[in-house]
Amino acid sequence: MKKLLTGLACIAALTASAQNREILFKEADWKTQLATAKKENKIIFFDAYTTWCGPCKMMAKDVFTKDSVADMFNNTFLNVKYDMEKGEGPALKDNYGVSAYPTYLFINGDGEVVHKIVGSMSAAEFMTEAGKAMKPESTAFGLAKKFNSGDHSEATAIAYMEALEKAYEAEKMGTVAKVYFDGLPKSALLEKNNWELALKYLNNPSSQAFAYLYANKAELEKKYTANQVNMYFERTMNMSVYAVKRSYEKKTNLQEAKEITAAIRKLQAKPTAGAVSMLAQLDLIEFAAANQWGKFSAKVDAVMADNDFPRKAGFVISAANDIVTAAPAKYYHEATKWANQLEKNNPDLFTSIQLADLRKRILKKQGKTAEAEVMANKAMDLRKEAMQKGQMTPPIMKD
C-alpha cells in the first residue's frame, strides 16, 4: 500500500511538472520590439488585451500555459503584449484597428500585419491558426495581395472572404464580396452554391448582385425558404445601417457609407414593414452627421407620435443617447422629454434600466453630479433586480 501511494504521488508530481511552461513575453517599447524582430528575422506575436476582458484571462491561464503552445511560441515568435487602455496601448490599438478582445496580431519587422486571430479558442485551434502566420500567402493579408492584383477566382475569393470573416473584418469582407459576386453572371446568383455563399459573405447592399437577389426575392423564397430569405435581407440591411452609423461617427469610409445608404433607400422605395425603423435610423444618421439637430429632434418626435412604429422605446433611447453624446447642450432637454414620455408608458425592466442610464448621462453632462449619482444607483438597483429575475440587462454606456 505504501509503495502504491508513493507511486501515485510520483505520477501526480510528474503530471504537475508536465505543464509548467508558458509563453514568455518580452517587455520593451514598440519601436524596440520592431527593431528586435527585424534584427532576429522573427515575426512578432502581439497579444492585444484589456484587464477587464474575461476571454483574454482565460486564454492567458488555460492556453498560454500549455507546454505545446509555450514551446511553439517561444521557439518561433517574438512574444509581446500590451494593455490596449494603458501606455502605448491606445495608440497601437488605433494603428492596428483593434476593435475586439482578445485580438492576436502577427507582425513582421516592418510593422506589417501578416495574420490576425480574434477571440478565444482551444490550444489546438490556437496553434493551428498561429501556424498560418508562417505561411502569409494563406492569410487574409497574403490573400489580399493576390485578390487586389486581379486574382478574383472562386478559390482565391472564397479563401480571402473566409479569412476576413475569421479576422472579424466584416467591412473588408463585404467589399471583397461585392467585387466577387458582381463579377458572376446574374443567372448564376440564384444557384444553390452561390446563394449559400451569399448568405455567408455578401453583406453589402450597394452590390449589384445583392440588388439582383432582392429583386428576385420571390423566386428565392420558392427555391429555398421564405424565412431564410427574408431573414438574410433584413439582417444584412440592418447590419449595414449600423456600419454606416459607425463610418459617420469615425469619419471613415464615408463614400462607401453614402453608397450603402443610397442603395438601401432605393431597395426600400416601397418600404416593407421591417424597414420603417431602418429608414428612420438612416435619417437620424444623416442629420447627426450634418449637425442638423433640429431636424434630428423633429424626426424623433414624429417617431414618438407614431403608434405603429416598431420597437419604439429602443429606437428613441438610442437617439436620445446620440443627442447626449454629440449634440450641443441646448438639445439635452429633448432627450429628457423623450425619457419622460417613455416612462409614462410603464416600460419593462430592461427599458427602465436604459432610461435610468440615459438620465444619468444627461445629468452628468449638465454638471448635476449628485443627481447623476442618485440615478446611477437607481440603474444599479434595477440591474440587480433584473439579475435576480434572470432577465437580460443592457450594456452600460460610457458617460
C-alpha positions as CSV (number, residue, x, y, z in Angstrom):
1,M,0.0,0.0,0.0
2,K,2.8,2.3,0.9
3,K,4.5,1.6,-2.4
4,L,1.2,2.3,-4.3
5,L,0.8,5.6,-2.5
6,T,4.4,6.5,-3.3
7,G,3.8,5.6,-7.0
8,L,0.7,7.7,-7.2
9,A,2.5,10.6,-5.6
10,C,5.2,10.3,-8.2
11,I,2.7,10.2,-11.0
12,A,1.0,13.3,-9.6
13,A,4.3,15.1,-9.4
14,L,5.2,14.2,-12.9
15,T,1.7,15.3,-14.2
16,A,2.0,18.6,-12.4
17,S,5.5,19.3,-13.8
18,A,4.4,18.3,-17.3
19,Q,2.6,21.6,-17.7
20,N,5.0,24.1,-16.2
21,R,6.0,26.2,-19.2
22,E,4.2,29.3,-20.6
23,I,4.5,31.9,-23.4
24,L,7.3,34.3,-22.4
25,F,6.5,37.9,-23.3
26,K,9.3,40.4,-23.8
27,E,8.8,43.8,-22.3
28,A,10.0,46.9,-24.3
29,D,8.6,49.9,-26.2
30,W,7.0,49.1,-29.5
31,K,9.8,50.7,-31.6
32,T,12.4,48.5,-29.9
33,Q,10.2,45.4,-30.4
34,L,10.0,46.1,-34.1
35,A,13.8,46.6,-34.3
36,T,14.4,43.3,-32.5
37,A,12.1,41.4,-34.8
38,K,13.8,42.8,-37.8
39,K,17.3,42.1,-36.5
40,E,16.3,38.5,-35.5
41,N,14.2,38.0,-38.6
42,K,11.2,37.0,-36.4
43,I,7.5,37.6,-36.6
44,I,6.0,39.4,-33.5
45,F,3.2,37.7,-31.7
46,F,1.2,40.6,-30.3
47,D,-1.3,40.0,-27.6
48,A,-3.8,42.9,-27.6
49,Y,-5.7,42.7,-24.3
50,T,-7.6,44.6,-21.6
51,T,-7.7,44.0,-17.9
52,W,-11.5,43.5,-18.0
53,C,-11.6,41.0,-20.8
54,G,-12.7,37.6,-19.5
55,P,-11.7,35.6,-22.6
56,C,-8.2,37.3,-22.5
57,K,-7.7,36.0,-19.0
58,M,-9.0,32.5,-19.9
59,M,-6.5,32.3,-22.8
60,A,-3.6,33.5,-20.6
61,K,-4.5,31.0,-17.9
62,D,-5.6,27.9,-19.9
63,V,-3.9,28.2,-23.3
64,F,-0.7,30.2,-23.0
65,T,0.4,27.8,-20.2
66,K,0.2,24.6,-22.2
67,D,3.6,23.2,-22.9
68,S,2.9,22.6,-26.5
69,V,1.7,26.2,-27.0
70,A,4.6,27.7,-25.0
71,D,7.2,25.7,-26.9
72,M,5.8,26.7,-30.3
73,F,5.5,30.4,-29.5
74,N,8.8,30.7,-27.5
75,N,10.8,29.0,-30.3
76,T,9.0,30.7,-33.2
77,F,7.9,34.2,-32.4
78,L,8.9,37.4,-30.5
79,N,6.1,37.5,-28.0
80,V,4.8,40.8,-26.8
81,K,1.6,42.0,-25.0
82,Y,0.1,45.4,-24.5
83,D,-2.9,46.6,-22.5
84,M,-5.0,48.5,-25.0
85,E,-6.0,51.0,-22.4
86,K,-2.6,52.0,-21.0
87,G,0.8,53.3,-22.1
88,E,1.3,52.8,-25.8
89,G,-1.8,50.6,-25.9
90,P,-4.3,53.2,-27.2
91,A,-2.0,54.3,-30.0
92,L,-1.3,50.8,-31.1
93,K,-5.0,49.9,-30.9
94,D,-5.8,52.7,-33.3
95,N,-2.8,52.0,-35.5
96,Y,-3.7,48.3,-36.0
97,G,-7.5,48.7,-35.9
98,V,-8.1,46.5,-32.8
99,S,-11.8,46.6,-32.0
100,A,-12.5,43.3,-30.2
101,Y,-10.8,41.3,-27.4
102,P,-8.8,39.2,-27.4
103,T,-7.1,40.1,-30.6
104,Y,-3.8,38.4,-31.6
105,L,-1.7,40.0,-34.3
106,F,1.3,38.6,-36.1
107,I,3.5,41.4,-37.3
108,N,6.8,41.4,-39.2
109,G,9.8,43.6,-38.5
110,D,8.5,46.3,-40.9
111,G,5.3,46.7,-38.8
112,E,3.1,44.9,-41.3
113,V,0.3,42.6,-40.0
114,V,0.7,39.2,-41.7
115,H,-2.0,37.4,-39.7
116,K,-4.8,38.1,-37.2
117,I,-6.7,36.0,-34.7
118,V,-9.8,37.3,-32.9
119,G,-11.5,35.6,-29.9
120,S,-10.7,32.7,-27.6
121,M,-10.2,29.1,-28.7
122,S,-8.7,25.8,-27.7
123,A,-4.9,25.3,-27.6
124,A,-5.1,23.1,-30.7
125,E,-7.1,25.7,-32.7
126,F,-4.8,28.5,-31.5
127,M,-1.7,26.6,-32.6
128,T,-3.2,25.8,-36.0
129,E,-4.2,29.5,-36.5
130,A,-0.8,30.7,-35.3
131,G,0.9,28.3,-37.8
132,K,-0.7,30.2,-40.7
133,A,1.5,33.2,-39.8
134,M,4.5,31.3,-41.1
135,K,2.7,31.0,-44.4
136,P,1.4,34.5,-45.1
137,E,0.2,33.6,-48.5
138,S,-2.7,31.7,-46.9
139,T,-3.7,34.5,-44.5
140,A,-6.1,37.4,-45.1
141,F,-3.2,39.7,-45.7
142,G,-1.4,37.4,-48.2
143,L,-4.7,36.7,-50.0
144,A,-5.4,40.4,-50.2
145,K,-2.3,40.8,-52.3
146,K,-3.5,38.1,-54.7
147,F,-7.0,39.4,-54.9
148,N,-6.0,43.1,-55.2
149,S,-3.6,42.2,-58.0
150,G,-6.5,40.9,-60.0
151,D,-6.9,37.2,-59.0
152,H,-10.7,37.1,-58.5
153,S,-11.0,33.4,-59.0
154,E,-13.5,31.5,-56.9
155,A,-10.8,29.7,-54.9
156,T,-8.9,32.9,-54.0
157,A,-12.1,35.0,-53.3
158,I,-13.7,32.4,-51.1
159,A,-10.4,31.8,-49.2
160,Y,-10.0,35.5,-48.8
161,M,-13.5,36.1,-47.5
162,E,-13.3,33.2,-45.1
163,A,-10.0,34.6,-43.7
164,L,-11.6,38.0,-43.3
165,E,-14.6,36.6,-41.6
166,K,-12.3,34.8,-39.0
167,A,-10.4,38.1,-38.5
168,Y,-13.7,39.9,-37.8
169,E,-13.1,42.2,-40.8
170,A,-16.8,42.3,-41.8
171,E,-16.5,45.6,-43.8
172,K,-13.5,44.4,-45.8
173,M,-15.2,41.1,-46.4
174,G,-18.2,43.0,-47.8
175,T,-16.0,44.9,-50.2
176,V,-14.4,41.7,-51.5
177,A,-17.8,40.0,-51.7
178,K,-19.1,42.9,-53.7
179,V,-16.3,42.6,-56.3
180,Y,-16.6,38.8,-56.5
181,F,-20.4,38.4,-56.6
182,D,-20.9,41.4,-59.0
183,G,-18.5,39.6,-61.4
184,L,-20.7,36.5,-61.6
185,P,-23.3,36.0,-64.3
186,K,-26.7,37.2,-62.8
187,S,-28.4,33.9,-63.6
188,A,-25.8,32.0,-61.6
189,L,-26.6,34.0,-58.4
190,L,-29.8,32.0,-57.8
191,E,-27.9,28.7,-57.9
192,K,-27.7,26.9,-54.6
193,N,-24.0,27.1,-54.2
194,N,-23.8,30.8,-54.9
195,W,-26.9,31.5,-52.7
196,E,-25.3,29.8,-49.8
197,L,-22.1,31.7,-50.3
198,A,-24.1,35.0,-50.5
199,L,-25.8,34.1,-47.2
200,K,-22.4,33.8,-45.6
201,Y,-20.4,36.6,-47.2
202,L,-22.5,39.1,-49.3
203,N,-23.2,41.8,-46.7
204,N,-23.1,44.9,-48.9
205,P,-26.4,46.3,-50.1
206,S,-24.7,48.5,-52.6
207,S,-23.7,45.4,-54.6
208,Q,-25.4,44.8,-57.9
209,A,-25.6,41.2,-57.0
210,F,-27.4,42.0,-53.8
211,A,-29.9,44.2,-55.7
212,Y,-30.5,41.4,-58.2
213,L,-31.1,38.9,-55.4
214,Y,-33.5,41.3,-53.7
215,A,-35.4,41.8,-57.0
216,N,-35.8,38.1,-57.3
217,K,-36.8,37.5,-53.7
218,A,-40.0,35.7,-54.7
219,E,-38.1,33.2,-56.7
220,L,-35.6,32.7,-53.9
221,E,-38.4,32.0,-51.5
222,K,-39.7,29.3,-53.8
223,K,-36.3,27.6,-54.2
224,Y,-35.3,27.9,-50.6
225,T,-37.4,29.1,-47.6
226,A,-39.2,32.4,-47.1
227,N,-37.9,32.6,-43.6
228,Q,-34.3,32.2,-44.6
229,V,-34.5,34.6,-47.5
230,N,-36.3,37.4,-45.5
231,M,-34.0,37.0,-42.5
232,Y,-31.0,37.4,-44.8
233,F,-32.2,40.6,-46.4
234,E,-33.4,42.1,-43.1
235,R,-30.2,41.2,-41.2
236,T,-27.9,42.4,-44.0
237,M,-29.6,45.8,-44.3
238,N,-29.9,46.4,-40.6
239,M,-26.2,45.5,-40.0
240,S,-25.3,47.8,-42.9
241,V,-27.2,50.7,-41.2
242,Y,-25.1,50.1,-38.1
243,A,-21.9,50.1,-40.2
244,V,-23.0,53.3,-41.9
245,K,-23.5,55.0,-38.5
246,R,-20.1,53.8,-37.3
247,S,-18.5,55.2,-40.5
248,Y,-20.1,58.6,-40.0
249,E,-19.1,58.7,-36.3
250,K,-15.5,57.8,-37.1
251,K,-15.4,59.7,-40.4
252,T,-14.0,56.8,-42.3
253,N,-15.2,55.0,-45.5
254,L,-17.7,57.8,-46.0
255,Q,-18.1,57.3,-49.7
256,E,-19.0,53.7,-49.2
257,A,-21.4,54.6,-46.4
258,K,-23.1,57.0,-48.8
259,E,-23.4,54.3,-51.5
260,I,-24.9,51.8,-49.0
261,T,-27.4,54.4,-47.7
262,A,-28.5,55.2,-51.3
263,A,-28.7,51.5,-52.1
264,I,-30.9,50.8,-49.1
265,R,-33.2,53.7,-49.8
266,K,-33.6,52.5,-53.4
267,L,-34.3,49.0,-52.4
268,Q,-36.8,50.2,-49.9
269,A,-38.6,52.7,-52.2
270,K,-41.8,50.9,-51.1
271,P,-40.8,50.2,-47.5
272,T,-41.5,46.8,-46.0
273,A,-42.9,46.7,-42.5
274,G,-39.5,45.8,-41.1
275,A,-37.8,48.7,-43.0
276,V,-39.6,51.6,-41.3
277,S,-37.2,51.7,-38.3
278,M,-34.1,51.2,-40.5
279,L,-35.0,54.1,-42.9
280,A,-35.7,56.3,-39.9
281,Q,-32.3,55.4,-38.5
282,L,-30.7,56.4,-41.7
283,D,-32.4,59.8,-41.5
284,L,-31.0,60.3,-38.0
285,I,-27.5,59.3,-39.0
286,E,-27.5,61.9,-41.8
287,F,-29.0,64.6,-39.7
288,A,-26.4,64.0,-37.0
289,A,-23.5,63.9,-39.5
290,A,-24.7,67.3,-40.8
291,N,-25.2,68.7,-37.3
292,Q,-28.9,69.2,-38.1
293,W,-30.0,68.5,-34.5
294,G,-33.3,70.4,-35.0
295,K,-34.3,68.0,-37.8
296,F,-32.9,65.1,-35.8
297,S,-35.2,66.0,-32.8
298,A,-38.2,66.6,-35.1
299,K,-37.7,63.1,-36.6
300,V,-37.7,61.5,-33.1
301,D,-40.8,63.5,-32.2
302,A,-42.5,62.0,-35.3
303,V,-41.5,58.5,-34.2
304,M,-42.9,59.1,-30.7
305,A,-46.2,60.2,-32.2
306,D,-46.4,57.1,-34.4
307,N,-48.3,54.4,-32.5
308,D,-47.3,51.7,-35.0
309,F,-43.6,52.4,-35.0
310,P,-41.8,49.0,-34.3
311,R,-39.5,48.7,-31.2
312,K,-40.1,52.4,-30.5
313,A,-38.5,52.5,-27.0
314,G,-35.2,51.1,-28.1
315,F,-35.1,53.4,-31.1
316,V,-35.9,56.6,-29.1
317,I,-33.5,55.8,-26.3
318,S,-30.7,55.2,-28.8
319,A,-31.5,58.5,-30.4
320,A,-31.5,60.3,-27.0
321,N,-28.1,58.9,-26.2
322,D,-26.8,60.2,-29.5
323,I,-28.1,63.6,-28.5
324,V,-26.2,63.4,-25.2
325,T,-23.0,62.2,-26.9
326,A,-22.8,64.6,-29.8
327,A,-25.4,67.4,-29.8
328,P,-25.0,70.9,-28.3
329,A,-26.2,71.2,-24.7
330,K,-29.3,73.1,-25.7
331,Y,-30.8,69.8,-27.1
332,Y,-30.4,67.8,-23.9
333,H,-33.9,68.8,-22.8
334,E,-35.2,66.9,-25.9
335,A,-33.6,63.7,-24.5
336,T,-35.2,64.3,-21.1
337,K,-38.6,65.0,-22.8
338,W,-38.4,61.6,-24.6
339,A,-37.4,59.8,-21.4
340,N,-40.4,61.3,-19.6
341,Q,-42.8,60.3,-22.4
342,L,-41.5,56.7,-22.5
343,E,-41.7,56.4,-18.7
344,K,-45.4,57.2,-18.8
345,N,-46.0,54.0,-20.8
346,N,-45.0,51.7,-17.9
347,P,-41.8,50.4,-19.5
348,D,-40.4,46.9,-18.9
349,L,-37.4,46.4,-16.6
350,F,-34.9,46.4,-19.5
351,T,-36.2,49.7,-20.8
352,S,-36.3,51.2,-17.3
353,I,-32.6,50.4,-16.9
354,Q,-31.9,52.1,-20.2
355,L,-33.8,55.2,-19.1
356,A,-32.0,55.4,-15.8
357,D,-28.7,55.2,-17.6
358,L,-29.8,57.8,-20.1
359,R,-30.9,60.2,-17.3
360,K,-27.6,59.7,-15.5
361,R,-25.7,60.7,-18.7
362,I,-27.8,63.8,-19.2
363,L,-27.4,64.9,-15.6
364,K,-23.6,64.4,-15.7
365,K,-23.4,66.4,-18.9
366,Q,-25.4,69.2,-17.2
367,G,-23.0,69.2,-14.3
368,K,-25.6,67.9,-11.8
369,T,-23.2,65.4,-10.2
370,A,-25.2,64.5,-7.1
371,E,-28.4,63.9,-9.1
372,A,-26.4,61.8,-11.6
373,E,-25.1,59.6,-8.7
374,V,-28.7,59.0,-7.5
375,M,-29.7,57.9,-11.0
376,A,-26.6,55.7,-11.3
377,N,-27.6,54.0,-8.1
378,K,-31.1,53.5,-9.4
379,A,-29.8,51.9,-12.5
380,M,-27.6,49.6,-10.4
381,D,-30.5,48.6,-8.3
382,L,-32.6,47.8,-11.4
383,R,-29.8,45.7,-12.8
384,K,-29.6,43.7,-9.6
385,E,-33.4,43.2,-9.8
386,A,-33.1,42.0,-13.4
387,M,-30.3,39.6,-12.5
388,Q,-32.4,38.2,-9.6
389,K,-35.2,37.6,-12.1
390,G,-32.9,36.0,-14.6
391,Q,-33.5,38.8,-17.1
392,M,-31.1,40.4,-19.6
393,T,-29.6,43.8,-18.8
394,P,-28.5,46.4,-21.3
395,P,-24.8,47.4,-21.6
396,I,-23.7,50.4,-19.7
397,M,-23.0,53.4,-22.0
398,K,-19.9,55.5,-21.4
399,D,-20.6,58.9,-19.9
